[in-house]
Amino acid sequence: GLIYKYIRLYNINKNDYDDIYQEAIILMHKTISRFNEKFGKTFTRFYELVLRRRIQYLKSLEPKYDLVEEIFGHGYYDNNNDEEEVLLEQLTDFEREVYQNHFVLNKKIAVIAENNNLESKQIYNAIFRIKEKYKNML
């Protein structure tokens, strides 16, 4: 009940329900070992605080936009799309890699940067260039 209350409260995508629920159960186990009654809080209140903070943190990691949807339509993505092929031809190898990782695979910018030993700023710049090339293509 409590976990689902916060999943609904924070408008978690239905595809992520199971992941967030599993994260919440793991978090509960960790919270049990950290709980201390001498602070005058009940376990439920302490866990709610920890759970809210974790969900807020996980929500902050989500991309703020979805370029694939923005570019190629709302809710439908076709890998064989001619527009996508034209766009990919205009991108550098690095931009293609960023496009694939961020927009197709939905990887976080920090993860892409870490995997490629780059600064996040370089990934943001590549995303900007990808968007500009697409706009110029129209």
N, C-alpha and C positions, 0 to 999 in steps of 0.2 A: 503494500500500500504506500508506504512513505517514499520509496524509490520511484514508483510510477507517478506519484504526485508531482515530484520535481521534474521528471521527464516531460510531463505534460505542461508544467508551469513554464519551463524554459523552451517550449516549442521545438523539441528535438525532432529531427527528421525521422519518419517511421522506419526508414532503412537502418538507422543507427540505434534503435531501441535496444536491441539485444546487446550491442557493444557497450552502450552506456550502462545497462543493467549489470552486465558482467563487471564493468569497471566499479560500479557502486558496491557490489558484493565484495570485491577484493578490497576496496576502500574500507568497508565495514570491518573486515578482518584486521586490517592495520589499525583502525580506530580503536578497536577493543583493546589492543595492547598499549595504546597511548592514553587511554582514558584514565583520569584520576579524579576521584570523588571529592577530594579536598578543595577543589575549585568551586564547589557549590552548584554545579550543573548536573542535570540528569544525562544519562548516556544518550537518550534520544535527542535532546537539544544539542549536545556536542556533535553527534553524528550528522544532524541536519546542517549545522554550520559547515562542517568539513565537506559534506556532500554538495551543498550549494556552491562552495568555493571551487570544488573540482569541476562541476558542470560548467560554471562560468569560465574557468580556465580552458576546458575542452572546447567550448563554444568560441572562445577567442582565437583558437587555432584554425577554425574553419575559414576557407577563402571567403572574402567579402563579396565576391562576384563570381560568375561562371561564364567565362569567355566563350566556351563552346556553345552554350545556350544563347548567349548574347549575339554571337556571330551566325550560327547555323540554325537558329529557330528555337522555339520554346518547347522544351521537353522532348524533342526528337533529335537524335544525333545519328547521322548516316556516315559511316566511315568511308564510303565511296563517293562522297559529295565532291562534285567538280570544283566548287568554290574552295573547298579545303585543299584540294590538290594544287590549285593555282596559288593559293597562299603559301603552301609548303615549298613550292618551287622558288618563291621569292625570299625565303628565310635562309639565314646562314646555318651552318651545322649546329652551332651553339643555340641559336634561336629555335631550331627544330627540336633539339633536345629539351629545352625549357618548355616549349609548346606541348610536347608529348608528356613530360612529367607533370606539369602543372595543370594544363587544361584538359588533357585526356585522362590521365591517371589520378588527377586530383591530389597530387602530393603538395605538401606545404612548402612555402618558399624557403623556410629555414632548413628543411630536410634536403631540398634540392641543392642549396648552397653548401651544406655540410658534406653531402655525397660527392660534390665536385670540387671541394676545397676552395670555395669561392665565398665572397661576401654577399650577404642578402641584397645589398644595393645593386650588385651586378645582375642578379636575377630580376629585381624590380625593373631595371633598365631594359633588359631583354623583353620583358612582358610589355613594357611601354612601346618598344620598337615593333613588336608583333602586332599590337593594336593599331599602330600608325600605318603599318604596311597593309593591314586589312582595310582600314578606312580609305587609303589611297587606291586600293584595288576596286572599290565600289565606284 
